[in-house]
Amino acid sequence: MNIDILGLIAATLTTSAYIPQTYKVIKTKSASDFSWIWLIFMIIGIFLWFVYGLMIKNIPLIVANGISIISLITIGVVKYVYRQS
Amino acid sequence: MNIDILGLIAATLTTSAYIPQTYKVIKTKSASDFSWIWLIFMIIGIFLWFVYGLMIKNIPLIVANGISIISLITIGVVKYVYRQS
């Protein structure tokens, strides 16, 4: 298999995975199983990939990581708003 | 900032994020907030990154994606075993 196609499929899967996940979290108003450390590390880490994409002007990196960041922030907001008091 | 260092920090964050997340899931025996689609897409997608790492003989890609796959499979096993019946 062509290496570039492998990377493209991998990136498409790991990005599109976040769309049904975010939908589930919004619908169930529940994100308590997500660890804050996971969320914060992922948001910072993926933001750095996003910046990296901007620096090398790579549209797929910008789009993929942009979608993932929006999803992760949404999960974090739901987790915070609907936390058990 | 050096672009390679940016990528290294990003990869370290997005990989190490899974360690406390997996610990939390095992400890609470709960992973119901995770979407099956997210888990399956992430496992396949990260497995492809792992294969990509093997193809280009890149140790950081192999190690980082190997840790993430083990974590994601563990989350999937907990989600399946402790599903609400």
Backbone of each chain as nested JSON, in Angstrom:
{
  "chains": [
    {"id": "A", "residues": [
      {"number": 1, "name": "MET", "atoms": {"N": [0.855, -1.209, 0.0], "CA": [0.0, 0.0, 0.0], "C": [0.891, 1.261, 0.0]}},
      {"number": 2, "name": "ASN", "atoms": {"N": [0.468, 2.238, -0.746], "CA": [1.195, 3.508, -0.791], "C": [1.2, 4.145, 0.608]}},
      {"number": 3, "name": "ILE", "atoms": {"N": [2.395, 4.576, 1.042], "CA": [2.547, 5.117, 2.398], "C": [1.695, 6.378, 2.619]}},
      {"number": 4, "name": "ASP", "atoms": {"N": [1.612, 7.254, 1.61], "CA": [0.819, 8.477, 1.765], "C": [-0.665, 8.163, 1.944]}},
      {"number": 5, "name": "ILE", "atoms": {"N": [-1.161, 7.157, 1.203], "CA": [-2.57, 6.76, 1.314], "C": [-2.831, 6.201, 2.714]}},
      {"number": 6, "name": "LEU", "atoms": {"N": [-1.877, 5.427, 3.229], "CA": [-1.985, 4.868, 4.589], "C": [-2.157, 5.997, 5.607]}},
      {"number": 7, "name": "GLY", "atoms": {"N": [-1.326, 7.019, 5.51], "CA": [-1.4, 8.169, 6.424], "C": [-2.714, 8.912, 6.288]}},
      {"number": 8, "name": "LEU", "atoms": {"N": [-3.19, 9.043, 5.038], "CA": [-4.448, 9.762, 4.773], "C": [-5.63, 9.017, 5.4]}},
      {"number": 9, "name": "ILE", "atoms": {"N": [-5.653, 7.674, 5.236], "CA": [-6.735, 6.863, 5.823], "C": [-6.668, 6.949, 7.353]}},
      {"number": 10, "name": "ALA", "atoms": {"N": [-5.458, 6.839, 7.888], "CA": [-5.267, 6.917, 9.345], "C": [-5.782, 8.253, 9.887]}},
      {"number": 11, "name": "ALA", "atoms": {"N": [-5.421, 9.356, 9.235], "CA": [-5.821, 10.693, 9.681], "C": [-7.333, 10.878, 9.578]}},
      {"number": 12, "name": "THR", "atoms": {"N": [-7.925, 10.36, 8.485], "CA": [-9.377, 10.479, 8.299], "C": [-10.118, 9.732, 9.404]}},
      {"number": 13, "name": "LEU", "atoms": {"N": [-9.638, 8.521, 9.733], "CA": [-10.28, 7.72, 10.789], "C": [-10.166, 8.386, 12.153]}},
      {"number": 14, "name": "THR", "atoms": {"N": [-8.943, 8.81, 12.523], "CA": [-8.747, 9.361, 13.869], "C": [-9.398, 10.738, 14.031]}},
      {"number": 15, "name": "THR", "atoms": {"N": [-9.712, 11.398, 12.916], "CA": [-10.432, 12.679, 13.018], "C": [-11.936, 12.447, 13.029]}},
      {"number": 16, "name": "SER", "atoms": {"N": [-12.446, 11.645, 12.08], "CA": [-13.895, 11.449, 11.978], "C": [-14.434, 10.714, 13.201]}},
      {"number": 17, "name": "ALA", "atoms": {"N": [-13.582, 9.985, 13.905], "CA": [-13.974, 9.296, 15.146], "C": [-14.59, 10.266, 16.156]}},
      {"number": 18, "name": "TYR", "atoms": {"N": [-14.114, 11.516, 16.159], "CA": [-14.56, 12.48, 17.163], "C": [-15.967, 13.011, 16.919]}},
      {"number": 19, "name": "ILE", "atoms": {"N": [-16.466, 12.888, 15.68], "CA": [-17.788, 13.456, 15.37], "C": [-18.909, 12.672, 16.084]}},
      {"number": 20, "name": "PRO", "atoms": {"N": [-18.995, 11.313, 15.921], "CA": [-20.032, 10.583, 16.683], "C": [-19.799, 10.64, 18.195]}},
      {"number": 21, "name": "GLN", "atoms": {"N": [-18.523, 10.727, 18.616], "CA": [-18.221, 10.807, 20.057], "C": [-18.784, 12.094, 20.655]}},
      {"number": 22, "name": "THR", "atoms": {"N": [-18.594, 13.199, 19.945], "CA": [-19.09, 14.49, 20.436], "C": [-20.617, 14.507, 20.433]}},
      {"number": 23, "name": "TYR", "atoms": {"N": [-21.22, 13.915, 19.388], "CA": [-22.681, 13.814, 19.302], "C": [-23.225, 13.039, 20.502]}},
      {"number": 24, "name": "LYS", "atoms": {"N": [-22.558, 11.904, 20.824], "CA": [-22.985, 11.064, 21.962], "C": [-22.932, 11.837, 23.283]}},
      {"number": 25, "name": "VAL", "atoms": {"N": [-21.83, 12.568, 23.464], "CA": [-21.643, 13.33, 24.709], "C": [-22.704, 14.427, 24.852]}},
      {"number": 26, "name": "ILE", "atoms": {"N": [-23.001, 15.114, 23.743], "CA": [-24.009, 16.188, 23.773], "C": [-25.391, 15.584, 24.04]}},
      {"number": 27, "name": "LYS", "atoms": {"N": [-25.697, 14.449, 23.37], "CA": [-27.014, 13.818, 23.475], "C": [-27.255, 13.268, 24.889]}},
      {"number": 28, "name": "THR", "atoms": {"N": [-26.225, 12.61, 25.455], "CA": [-26.401, 11.994, 26.782], "C": [-26.086, 12.975, 27.91]}},
      {"number": 29, "name": "LYS", "atoms": {"N": [-25.556, 14.15, 27.576], "CA": [-25.127, 15.159, 28.564], "C": [-24.199, 14.525, 29.606]}},
      {"number": 30, "name": "SER", "atoms": {"N": [-23.4, 13.575, 29.176], "CA": [-22.524, 12.865, 30.109], "C": [-21.137, 12.686, 29.517]}},
      {"number": 31, "name": "ALA", "atoms": {"N": [-20.128, 13.124, 30.273], "CA": [-18.748, 12.933, 29.84], "C": [-17.878, 12.621, 31.05]}},
      {"number": 32, "name": "SER", "atoms": {"N": [-18.511, 12.031, 32.08], "CA": [-17.781, 11.815, 33.335], "C": [-16.688, 10.743, 33.207]}},
      {"number": 33, "name": "ASP", "atoms": {"N": [-16.818, 9.839, 32.21], "CA": [-15.792, 8.8, 32.053], "C": [-14.498, 9.342, 31.458]}},
      {"number": 34, "name": "PHE", "atoms": {"N": [-14.564, 10.555, 30.895], "CA": [-13.34, 11.134, 30.339], "C": [-12.516, 11.734, 31.467]}},
      {"number": 35, "name": "SER", "atoms": {"N": [-11.217, 11.472, 31.426], "CA": [-10.292, 12.02, 32.416], "C": [-9.94, 13.462, 32.036]}},
      {"number": 36, "name": "TRP", "atoms": {"N": [-9.915, 14.356, 33.037], "CA": [-9.52, 15.751, 32.767], "C": [-8.1, 15.811, 32.199]}},
      {"number": 37, "name": "ILE", "atoms": {"N": [-7.219, 14.934, 32.734], "CA": [-5.829, 14.952, 32.245], "C": [-5.804, 14.59, 30.763]}},
      {"number": 38, "name": "TRP", "atoms": {"N": [-6.595, 13.555, 30.389], "CA": [-6.671, 13.157, 28.974], "C": [-7.147, 14.338, 28.123]}},
      {"number": 39, "name": "LEU", "atoms": {"N": [-8.252, 14.964, 28.565], "CA": [-8.82, 16.079, 27.795], "C": [-7.819, 17.221, 27.634]}},
      {"number": 40, "name": "ILE", "atoms": {"N": [-7.175, 17.611, 28.74], "CA": [-6.264, 18.765, 28.702], "C": [-5.013, 18.447, 27.869]}},
      {"number": 41, "name": "PHE", "atoms": {"N": [-4.431, 17.264, 28.083], "CA": [-3.247, 16.87, 27.304], "C": [-3.592, 16.777, 25.815]}},
      {"number": 42, "name": "MET", "atoms": {"N": [-4.784, 16.202, 25.499], "CA": [-5.187, 16.059, 24.097], "C": [-5.421, 17.427, 23.455]}},
      {"number": 43, "name": "ILE", "atoms": {"N": [-6.086, 18.336, 24.189], "CA": [-6.36, 19.671, 23.629], "C": [-5.04, 20.401, 23.35]}},
      {"number": 44, "name": "ILE", "atoms": {"N": [-4.112, 20.374, 24.317], "CA": [-2.825, 21.06, 24.118], "C": [-2.037, 20.364, 23.001]}},
      {"number": 45, "name": "GLY", "atoms": {"N": [-1.982, 19.02, 23.049], "CA": [-1.219, 18.265, 22.049], "C": [-1.741, 18.473, 20.638]}},
      {"number": 46, "name": "ILE", "atoms": {"N": [-3.067, 18.398, 20.488], "CA": [-3.644, 18.558, 19.148], "C": [-3.553, 20.015, 18.689]}},
      {"number": 47, "name": "PHE", "atoms": {"N": [-3.618, 20.961, 19.655], "CA": [-3.414, 22.371, 19.305], "C": [-2.0, 22.571, 18.729]}},
      {"number": 48, "name": "LEU", "atoms": {"N": [-1.019, 21.881, 19.32], "CA": [0.356, 21.993, 18.802], "C": [0.455, 21.395, 17.388]}},
      {"number": 49, "name": "TRP", "atoms": {"N": [-0.262, 20.29, 17.125], "CA": [-0.303, 19.742, 15.757], "C": [-0.94, 20.743, 14.801]}},
      {"number": 50, "name": "PHE", "atoms": {"N": [-1.984, 21.447, 15.294], "CA": [-2.684, 22.465, 14.508], "C": [-1.711, 23.605, 14.147]}},
      {"number": 51, "name": "VAL", "atoms": {"N": [-0.943, 24.07, 15.155], "CA": [0.054, 25.128, 14.934], "C": [1.118, 24.64, 13.941]}},
      {"number": 52, "name": "TYR", "atoms": {"N": [1.53, 23.392, 14.122], "CA": [2.505, 22.77, 13.212], "C": [1.958, 22.794, 11.782]}},
      {"number": 53, "name": "GLY", "atoms": {"N": [0.665, 22.463, 11.637], "CA": [0.001, 22.5, 10.327], "C": [0.028, 23.896, 9.719]}},
      {"number": 54, "name": "LEU", "atoms": {"N": [-0.217, 24.915, 10.579], "CA": [-0.186, 26.307, 10.112], "C": [1.223, 26.689, 9.661]}},
      {"number": 55, "name": "MET", "atoms": {"N": [2.233, 26.25, 10.453], "CA": [3.624, 26.612, 10.147], "C": [4.09, 26.028, 8.814]}},
      {"number": 56, "name": "ILE", "atoms": {"N": [3.669, 24.777, 8.531], "CA": [4.103, 24.164, 7.277], "C": [3.026, 24.309, 6.19]}},
      {"number": 57, "name": "LYS", "atoms": {"N": [1.979, 25.112, 6.502], "CA": [0.877, 25.398, 5.565], "C": [0.291, 24.107, 4.976]}},
      {"number": 58, "name": "ASN", "atoms": {"N": [-0.042, 23.155, 5.863], "CA": [-0.6, 21.87, 5.425], "C": [-2.096, 21.831, 5.779]}},
      {"number": 59, "name": "ILE", "atoms": {"N": [-2.945, 21.985, 4.731], "CA": [-4.4, 22.086, 4.935], "C": [-4.982, 20.849, 5.655]}},
      {"number": 60, "name": "PRO", "atoms": {"N": [-4.624, 19.598, 5.249], "CA": [-5.196, 18.448, 5.96], "C": [-4.901, 18.458, 7.463]}},
      {"number": 61, "name": "LEU", "atoms": {"N": [-3.677, 18.816, 7.856], "CA": [-3.32, 18.891, 9.284], "C": [-4.152, 19.957, 9.998]}},
      {"number": 62, "name": "ILE", "atoms": {"N": [-4.34, 21.104, 9.334], "CA": [-5.105, 22.204, 9.936], "C": [-6.564, 21.781, 10.129]}},
      {"number": 63, "name": "VAL", "atoms": {"N": [-7.164, 21.208, 9.069], "CA": [-8.582, 20.814, 9.116], "C": [-8.796, 19.687, 10.138]}},
      {"number": 64, "name": "ALA", "atoms": {"N": [-7.978, 18.617, 10.029], "CA": [-8.153, 17.452, 10.901], "C": [-8.008, 17.845, 12.378]}},
      {"number": 65, "name": "ASN", "atoms": {"N": [-6.946, 18.574, 12.693], "CA": [-6.718, 18.924, 14.092], "C": [-7.689, 19.997, 14.57]}},
      {"number": 66, "name": "GLY", "atoms": {"N": [-8.156, 20.85, 13.648], "CA": [-9.179, 21.845, 13.995], "C": [-10.467, 21.16, 14.443]}},
      {"number": 67, "name": "ILE", "atoms": {"N": [-10.909, 20.151, 13.67], "CA": [-12.131, 19.398, 14.008], "C": [-11.959, 18.699, 15.362]}},
      {"number": 68, "name": "SER", "atoms": {"N": [-10.8, 18.073, 15.566], "CA": [-10.552, 17.354, 16.817], "C": [-10.559, 18.298, 18.02]}},
      {"number": 69, "name": "ILE", "atoms": {"N": [-9.953, 19.485, 17.868], "CA": [-9.909, 20.448, 18.988], "C": [-11.315, 20.897, 19.363]}},
      {"number": 70, "name": "ILE", "atoms": {"N": [-12.147, 21.228, 18.339], "CA": [-13.524, 21.677, 18.607], "C": [-14.28, 20.569, 19.353]}},
      {"number": 71, "name": "SER", "atoms": {"N": [-14.087, 19.313, 18.911], "CA": [-14.761, 18.178, 19.559], "C": [-14.316, 18.023, 21.008]}},
      {"number": 72, "name": "LEU", "atoms": {"N": [-13.006, 18.09, 21.233], "CA": [-12.464, 17.9, 22.586], "C": [-12.917, 19.011, 23.528]}},
      {"number": 73, "name": "ILE", "atoms": {"N": [-12.952, 20.252, 23.025], "CA": [-13.41, 21.375, 23.86], "C": [-14.89, 21.189, 24.196]}},
      {"number": 74, "name": "THR", "atoms": {"N": [-15.687, 20.734, 23.212], "CA": [-17.112, 20.478, 23.453], "C": [-17.291, 19.428, 24.551]}},
      {"number": 75, "name": "ILE", "atoms": {"N": [-16.495, 18.324, 24.466], "CA": [-16.565, 17.26, 25.489], "C": [-16.204, 17.84, 26.866]}},
      {"number": 76, "name": "GLY", "atoms": {"N": [-15.175, 18.684, 26.901], "CA": [-14.758, 19.316, 28.155], "C": [-15.836, 20.214, 28.732]}},
      {"number": 77, "name": "VAL", "atoms": {"N": [-16.529, 20.976, 27.862], "CA": [-17.606, 21.874, 28.319], "C": [-18.76, 21.051, 28.899]}},
      {"number": 78, "name": "VAL", "atoms": {"N": [-19.153, 19.966, 28.192], "CA": [-20.239, 19.097, 28.683], "C": [-19.83, 18.479, 30.03]}},
      {"number": 79, "name": "LYS", "atoms": {"N": [-18.587, 18.003, 30.105], "CA": [-18.095, 17.39, 31.352], "C": [-18.166, 18.386, 32.514]}},
      {"number": 80, "name": "TYR", "atoms": {"N": [-17.803, 19.643, 32.232], "CA": [-17.803, 20.662, 33.288], "C": [-19.23, 21.07, 33.676]}},
      {"number": 81, "name": "VAL", "atoms": {"N": [-20.061, 21.339, 32.658], "CA": [-21.419, 21.846, 32.909], "C": [-22.278, 20.786, 33.622]}},
      {"number": 82, "name": "TYR", "atoms": {"N": [-22.16, 19.519, 33.174], "CA": [-23.006, 18.452, 33.73], "C": [-22.252, 17.585, 34.748]}},
      {"number": 83, "name": "ARG", "atoms": {"N": [-21.235, 18.168, 35.392], "CA": [-20.5, 17.404, 36.406], "C": [-21.434, 17.093, 37.573]}},
      {"number": 84, "name": "GLN", "atoms": {"N": [-21.141, 15.998, 38.276], "CA": [-21.937, 15.65, 39.461], "C": [-21.586, 16.6, 40.582]}},
      {"number": 85, "name": "SER", "atoms": {"N": [-22.593, 17.267, 41.137], "CA": [-22.329, 18.244, 42.189], "C": [-22.499, 17.607, 43.567]}}
    ]},
    {"id": "B", "residues": [
      {"number": 1, "name": "MET", "atoms": {"N": [9.937, 28.545, 17.531], "CA": [10.204, 27.195, 18.079], "C": [10.554, 26.245, 16.943]}},
      {"number": 2, "name": "ASN", "atoms": {"N": [11.508, 25.382, 17.217], "CA": [11.896, 24.392, 16.232], "C": [10.703, 23.482, 15.921]}},
      {"number": 3, "name": "ILE", "atoms": {"N": [10.451, 23.277, 14.625], "CA": [9.277, 22.499, 14.196], "C": [9.337, 21.062, 14.714]}},
      {"number": 4, "name": "ASP", "atoms": {"N": [10.527, 20.442, 14.701], "CA": [10.64, 19.06, 15.169], "C": [10.322, 18.937, 16.659]}},
      {"number": 5, "name": "ILE", "atoms": {"N": [10.766, 19.932, 17.443], "CA": [10.489, 19.925, 18.886], "C": [8.985, 20.062, 19.123]}},
      {"number": 6, "name": "LEU", "atoms": {"N": [8.329, 20.906, 18.314], "CA": [6.875, 21.104, 18.401], "C": [6.157, 19.767, 18.205]}},
      {"number": 7, "name": "GLY", "atoms": {"N": [6.553, 19.033, 17.165], "CA": [5.955, 17.724, 16.88], "C": [6.205, 16.727, 17.997]}},
      {"number": 8, "name": "LEU", "atoms": {"N": [7.413, 16.768, 18.562], "CA": [7.782, 15.845, 19.639], "C": [6.948, 16.104, 20.888]}},
      {"number": 9, "name": "ILE", "atoms": {"N": [6.765, 17.397, 21.231], "CA": [5.946, 17.754, 22.4], "C": [4.498, 17.328, 22.151]}},
      {"number": 10, "name": "ALA", "atoms": {"N": [3.991, 17.609, 20.943], "CA": [2.61, 17.257, 20.587], "C": [2.395, 15.749, 20.722]}},
      {"number": 11, "name": "ALA", "atoms": {"N": [3.327, 14.958, 20.182], "CA": [3.202, 13.495, 20.216], "C": [3.276, 12.968, 21.648]}},
      {"number": 12, "name": "THR", "atoms": {"N": [4.175, 13.557, 22.462], "CA": [4.313, 13.127, 23.857], "C": [3.022, 13.383, 24.63]}},
      {"number": 13, "name": "LEU", "atoms": {"N": [2.418, 14.56, 24.399], "CA": [1.177, 14.912, 25.096], "C": [0.023, 14.005, 24.681]}},
      {"number": 14, "name": "THR", "atoms": {"N": [-0.17, 13.832, 23.357], "CA": [-1.324, 13.058, 22.892], "C": [-1.168, 11.563, 23.198]}},
      {"number": 15, "name": "THR", "atoms": {"N": [0.053, 11.111, 23.462], "CA": [0.233, 9.705, 23.85], "C": [0.101, 9.54, 25.363]}},
      {"number": 16, "name": "SER", "atoms": {"N": [0.794, 10.38, 26.141], "CA": [0.77, 10.228, 27.593], "C": [-0.627, 10.502, 28.15]}},
      {"number": 17, "name": "ALA", "atoms": {"N": [-1.451, 11.244, 27.412], "CA": [-2.845, 11.505, 27.806], "C": [-3.61, 10.213, 28.072]}},
      {"number": 18, "name": "TYR", "atoms": {"N": [-3.282, 9.145, 27.328], "CA": [-4.032, 7.889, 27.43], "C": [-3.732, 7.098, 28.7]}},
      {"number": 19, "name": "ILE", "atoms": {"N": [-2.597, 7.377, 29.337], "CA": [-2.225, 6.582, 30.523], "C": [-3.169, 6.88, 31.71]}},
      {"number": 20, "name": "PRO", "atoms": {"N": [-3.351, 8.167, 32.128], "CA": [-4.327, 8.425, 33.207], "C": [-5.768, 8.082, 32.797]}},
      {"number": 21, "name": "GLN", "atoms": {"N": [-6.078, 8.223, 31.496], "CA": [-7.434, 7.895, 31.029], "C": [-7.726, 6.399, 31.21]}},
      {"number": 22, "name": "THR", "atoms": {"N": [-6.763, 5.571, 30.853], "CA": [-6.944, 4.124, 30.986], "C": [-7.007, 3.728, 32.462]}},
      {"number": 23, "name": "TYR", "atoms": {"N": [-6.178, 4.369, 33.282], "CA": [-6.192, 4.118, 34.736], "C": [-7.573, 4.442, 35.309]}},
      {"number": 24, "name": "LYS", "atoms": {"N": [-8.132, 5.588, 34.89], "CA": [-9.461, 6.018, 35.373], "C": [-10.541, 4.996, 34.995]}},
      {"number": 25, "name": "VAL", "atoms": {"N": [-10.502, 4.542, 33.735], "CA": [-11.507, 3.59, 33.233], "C": [-11.426, 2.263, 34.004]}},
      {"number": 26, "name": "ILE", "atoms": {"N": [-10.181, 1.786, 34.258], "CA": [-10.001, 0.527, 34.989], "C": [-10.482, 0.694, 36.435]}},
      {"number": 27, "name": "LYS", "atoms": {"N": [-10.119, 1.825, 37.052], "CA": [-10.453, 2.079, 38.455], "C": [-11.971, 2.2, 38.662]}},
      {"number": 28, "name": "THR", "atoms": {"N": [-12.641, 2.94, 37.763], "CA": [-14.081, 3.179, 37.925], "C": [-14.913, 2.071, 37.279]}},
      {"number": 29, "name": "LYS", "atoms": {"N": [-14.263, 1.173, 36.529], "CA": [-14.949, 0.109, 35.772], "C": [-16.069, 0.699, 34.913]}},
      {"number": 30, "name": "SER", "atoms": {"N": [-15.845, 1.89, 34.394], "CA": [-16.877, 2.56, 33.602], "C": [-16.274, 3.215, 32.364]}},
      {"number": 31, "name": "ALA", "atoms": {"N": [-16.852, 2.878, 31.211], "CA": [-16.401, 3.507, 29.96], "C": [-17.596, 3.75, 29.06]}},
      {"number": 32, "name": "SER", "atoms": {"N": [-18.787, 3.893, 29.7], "CA": [-20.012, 4.007, 28.9], "C": [-20.095, 5.308, 28.1]}},
      {"number": 33, "name": "ASP", "atoms": {"N": [-19.361, 6.362, 28.54], "CA": [-19.41, 7.629, 27.802], "C": [-18.624, 7.578, 26.493]}},
      {"number": 34, "name": "PHE", "atoms": {"N": [-17.788, 6.56, 26.338], "CA": [-17.036, 6.436, 25.093], "C": [-17.926, 5.817, 24.027]}},
      {"number": 35, "name": "SER", "atoms": {"N": [-17.893, 6.396, 22.845], "CA": [-18.667, 5.887, 21.713], "C": [-17.924, 4.698, 21.092]}},
      {"number": 36, "name": "TRP", "atoms": {"N": [-18.676, 3.629, 20.753], "CA": [-18.046, 2.484, 20.073], "C": [-17.409, 2.921, 18.756]}},
      {"number": 37, "name": "ILE", "atoms": {"N": [-18.087, 3.834, 18.05], "CA": [-17.535, 4.288, 16.757], "C": [-16.187, 4.972, 16.984]}},
      {"number": 38, "name": "TRP", "atoms": {"N": [-16.136, 5.832, 18.021], "CA": [-14.88, 6.513, 18.341], "C": [-13.787, 5.474, 18.628]}},
      {"number": 39, "name": "LEU", "atoms": {"N": [-14.099, 4.507, 19.509], "CA": [-13.107, 3.495, 19.876], "C": [-12.611, 2.705, 18.662]}},
      {"number": 40, "name": "ILE", "atoms": {"N": [-13.555, 2.247, 17.835], "CA": [-13.178, 1.405, 16.688], "C": [-12.386, 2.207, 15.648]}},
      {"number": 41, "name": "PHE", "atoms": {"N": [-12.875, 3.42, 15.341], "CA": [-12.152, 4.267, 14.369], "C": [-10.753, 4.607, 14.893]}},
      {"number": 42, "name": "MET", "atoms": {"N": [-10.653, 4.918, 16.202], "CA": [-9.352, 5.281, 16.778], "C": [-8.401, 4.085, 16.76]}},
      {"number": 43, "name": "ILE", "atoms": {"N": [-8.912, 2.889, 17.109], "CA": [-8.053, 1.703, 17.131], "C": [-7.538, 1.403, 15.717]}},
      {"number": 44, "name": "ILE", "atoms": {"N": [-8.431, 1.443, 14.724], "CA": [-7.996, 1.172, 13.339], "C": [-7.046, 2.274, 12.866]}},
      {"number": 45, "name": "GLY", "atoms": {"N": [-7.434, 3.537, 13.11], "CA": [-6.623, 4.674, 12.652], "C": [-5.234, 4.664, 13.27]}},
      {"number": 46, "name": "ILE", "atoms": {"N": [-5.166, 4.451, 14.582], "CA": [-3.86, 4.465, 15.257], "C": [-3.058, 3.219, 14.887]}},
      {"number": 47, "name": "PHE", "atoms": {"N": [-3.755, 2.095, 14.62], "CA": [-3.05, 0.898, 14.151], "C": [-2.369, 1.19, 12.803]}},
      {"number": 48, "name": "LEU", "atoms": {"N": [-3.057, 1.947, 11.94], "CA": [-2.454, 2.301, 10.644], "C": [-1.225, 3.198, 10.844]}},
      {"number": 49, "name": "TRP", "atoms": {"N": [-1.304, 4.139, 11.82], "CA": [-0.126, 4.966, 12.145], "C": [1.016, 4.083, 12.631]}},
      {"number": 50, "name": "PHE", "atoms": {"N": [0.664, 3.041, 13.418], "CA": [1.636, 2.093, 13.944], "C": [2.322, 1.343, 12.784]}},
      {"number": 51, "name": "VAL", "atoms": {"N": [1.511, 0.865, 11.834], "CA": [2.035, 0.165, 10.651], "C": [2.932, 1.113, 9.846]}},
      {"number": 52, "name": "TYR", "atoms": {"N": [2.459, 2.362, 9.717], "CA": [3.228, 3.394, 9.013], "C": [4.598, 3.57, 9.688]}},
      {"number": 53, "name": "GLY", "atoms": {"N": [4.594, 3.594, 11.019], "CA": [5.83, 3.694, 11.806], "C": [6.771, 2.518, 11.536]}},
      {"number": 54, "name": "LEU", "atoms": {"N": [6.184, 1.304, 11.452], "CA": [6.99, 0.108, 11.144], "C": [7.587, 0.21, 9.744]}},
      {"number": 55, "name": "MET", "atoms": {"N": [6.779, 0.687, 8.785], "CA": [7.225, 0.774, 7.39], "C": [8.393, 1.737, 7.228]}},
      {"number": 56, "name": "ILE", "atoms": {"N": [8.31, 2.87, 7.937], "CA": [9.402, 3.849, 7.808], "C": [10.436, 3.672, 8.93]}},
      {"number": 57, "name": "LYS", "atoms": {"N": [10.279, 2.596, 9.732], "CA": [11.207, 2.268, 10.834], "C": [11.433, 3.461, 11.77]}},
      {"number": 58, "name": "ASN", "atoms": {"N": [10.297, 4.088, 12.202], "CA": [10.366, 5.253, 13.083], "C": [9.954, 4.837, 14.498]}},
      {"number": 59, "name": "ILE", "atoms": {"N": [10.961, 4.724, 15.39], "CA": [10.714, 4.219, 16.753], "C": [9.683, 5.064, 17.521]}},
      {"number": 60, "name": "PRO", "atoms": {"N": [9.779, 6.426, 17.511], "CA": [8.77, 7.209, 18.259], "C": [7.33, 6.924, 17.802]}},
      {"number": 61, "name": "LEU", "atoms": {"N": [7.108, 6.802, 16.49], "CA": [5.763, 6.5, 15.969], "C": [5.299, 5.125, 16.449]}},
      {"number": 62, "name": "ILE", "atoms": {"N": [6.21, 4.146, 16.446], "CA": [5.864, 2.782, 16.862], "C": [5.502, 2.769, 18.348]}},
      {"number": 63, "name": "VAL", "atoms": {"N": [6.358, 3.402, 19.18], "CA": [6.136, 3.413, 20.636], "C": [4.862, 4.185, 20.994]}},
      {"number": 64, "name": "ALA", "atoms": {"N": [4.734, 5.412, 20.456], "CA": [3.593, 6.272, 20.79], "C": [2.274, 5.607, 20.402]}},
      {"number": 65, "name": "ASN", "atoms": {"N": [2.206, 5.094, 19.169], "CA": [0.953, 4.5, 18.715], "C": [0.716, 3.14, 19.353]}},
      {"number": 66, "name": "GLY", "atoms": {"N": [1.786, 2.428, 19.711], "CA": [1.642, 1.161, 20.429], "C": [0.982, 1.377, 21.79]}},
      {"number": 67, "name": "ILE", "atoms": {"N": [1.445, 2.406, 22.53], "CA": [0.865, 2.729, 23.849], "C": [-0.608, 3.118, 23.696]}},
      {"number": 68, "name": "SER", "atoms": {"N": [-0.897, 3.953, 22.686], "CA": [-2.273, 4.41, 22.476], "C": [-3.199, 3.24, 22.14]}},
      {"number": 69, "name": "ILE", "atoms": {"N": [-2.738, 2.303, 21.295], "CA": [-3.571, 1.148, 20.908], "C": [-3.883, 0.287, 22.134]}},
      {"number": 70, "name": "ILE", "atoms": {"N": [-2.862, 0.0, 22.954], "CA": [-3.08, -0.824, 24.155], "C": [-4.111, -0.143, 25.064]}},
      {"number": 71, "name": "SER", "atoms": {"N": [-3.997, 1.185, 25.225], "CA": [-4.933, 1.943, 26.059], "C": [-6.35, 1.864, 25.503]}},
      {"number": 72, "name": "LEU", "atoms": {"N": [-6.484, 2.077, 24.19], "CA": [-7.81, 2.081, 23.567], "C": [-8.464, 0.703, 23.64]}},
      {"number": 73, "name": "ILE", "atoms": {"N": [-7.679, -0.357, 23.439], "CA": [-8.225, -1.719, 23.534], "C": [-8.671, -1.989, 24.978]}},
      {"number": 74, "name": "THR", "atoms": {"N": [-7.877, -1.531, 25.955], "CA": [-8.246, -1.704, 27.366], "C": [-9.581, -1.005, 27.656]}},
      {"number": 75, "name": "ILE", "atoms": {"N": [-9.739, 0.233, 27.152], "CA": [-10.992, 0.979, 27.348], "C": [-12.158, 0.203, 26.719]}},
      {"number": 76, "name": "GLY", "atoms": {"N": [-11.939, -0.338, 25.525], "CA": [-12.964, -1.118, 24.832], "C": [-13.358, -2.367, 25.615]}},
      {"number": 77, "name": "VAL", "atoms": {"N": [-12.364, -3.052, 26.203], "CA": [-12.634, -4.278, 26.987], "C": [-13.465, -3.921, 28.226]}},
      {"number": 78, "name": "VAL", "atoms": {"N": [-13.069, -2.835, 28.937], "CA": [-13.824, -2.405, 30.125], "C": [-15.246, -2.029, 29.721]}},
      {"number": 79, "name": "LYS", "atoms": {"N": [-15.385, -1.298, 28.611], "CA": [-16.717, -0.878, 28.14], "C": [-17.59, -2.1, 27.853]}},
      {"number": 80, "name": "TYR", "atoms": {"N": [-16.993, -3.127, 27.251], "CA": [-17.761, -4.321, 26.894], "C": [-18.099, -5.146, 28.142]}},
      {"number": 81, "name": "VAL", "atoms": {"N": [-17.103, -5.391, 28.995], "CA": [-17.295, -6.252, 30.17], "C": [-18.282, -5.625, 31.161]}},
      {"number": 82, "name": "TYR", "atoms": {"N": [-18.161, -4.305, 31.387], "CA": [-19.008, -3.636, 32.369], "C": [-20.167, -2.877, 31.732]}},
      {"number": 83, "name": "ARG", "atoms": {"N": [-20.609, -3.329, 30.548], "CA": [-21.746, -2.67, 29.897], "C": [-22.998, -2.873, 30.742]}},
      {"number": 84, "name": "GLN", "atoms": {"N": [-23.919, -1.907, 30.624], "CA": [-25.191, -2.036, 31.351], "C": [-26.018, -3.114, 30.689]}},
      {"number": 85, "name": "SER", "atoms": {"N": [-26.435, -4.126, 31.457], "CA": [-27.195, -5.237, 30.87], "C": [-28.698, -4.967, 30.989]}}
    ]}
  ]
}
